[in-house]
């Protein structure tokens, strides 16, 4: 099963090797027929502590690393090296 990849903005980098990424998505409201923006925050594992607040980050699903972390920072280069 392929792993989901999301893109968002880093809103916190306070934890060691952890970043909080805010991912926004848009959808059409079923009754009002208006575009609505929804956002969700994900805790992601950042092994190198390289991301800072305001950076755009790509994250992908992984095995649970802690109580809250189910995602890891994904650079996109991993897929090229493993294939």
C-alpha positions in Angstrom: 0.0 0.0 0.0 1.5 3.4 -1.0 2.2 5.9 1.7 0.3 9.2 1.7 2.4 12.3 1.1 1.1 15.7 2.3 2.6 19.2 1.9 2.2 22.0 4.5 3.8 24.8 6.4 5.9 24.2 9.6 4.2 26.0 12.5 6.4 24.7 15.3 9.9 23.2 15.7 10.1 23.3 19.5 10.5 19.6 20.0 13.7 17.7 19.5 13.6 16.0 16.1 9.9 16.9 15.8 8.0 19.5 13.7 4.4 20.4 13.6 3.1 20.8 10.0 -0.2 22.5 9.2 -1.8 21.1 6.0 -4.6 23.0 4.3 -7.1 21.5 1.9 -10.0 23.0 0.1 -13.4 21.5 -0.6 -16.8 22.6 -1.9 -19.4 23.0 0.9 -22.3 20.6 0.0 -25.1 23.0 0.8 -23.6 26.5 0.3 -21.6 25.6 -2.8 -18.8 27.7 -1.5 -15.1 26.8 -1.3 -14.1 26.1 2.3 -10.5 25.8 3.6 -9.9 23.1 6.2 -6.6 22.7 8.0 -5.1 20.0 10.2 -1.8 19.8 12.2 0.4 16.8 12.0 3.4 16.0 14.2 6.3 14.7 12.0 9.7 13.3 12.7 12.6 15.5 11.5 15.8 13.5 12.1 18.2 16.3 11.1 16.3 19.1 12.8 16.6 21.0 9.5 13.2 22.6 9.2 12.3 25.9 10.8 9.0 27.7 11.3 7.6 29.0 8.0 9.3 26.4 5.8 7.2 24.3 3.4 7.5 20.7 4.3 6.5 17.4 2.6 5.6 14.6 5.0 4.7 11.0 4.5 3.1 8.3 6.6 5.3 5.9 8.5 5.2 3.4 11.4 4.4 5.1 14.8 7.5 6.7 16.2 5.9 8.1 19.4 2.5 8.8 20.9 1.7 11.6 18.4 4.2 11.0 15.5 2.9 8.9 12.6 4.5 11.0 9.9 8.1 11.7 8.8 9.7 14.5 6.8 10.0 13.4 3.2 12.5 15.1 0.8 11.4 13.2 -2.4 15.0 12.1 -3.1 14.4 8.8 -1.2 12.1 7.4 -3.9 14.8 8.0 -6.6 17.5 6.2 -4.6 15.3 3.2 -3.6 14.0 2.5 -7.1 
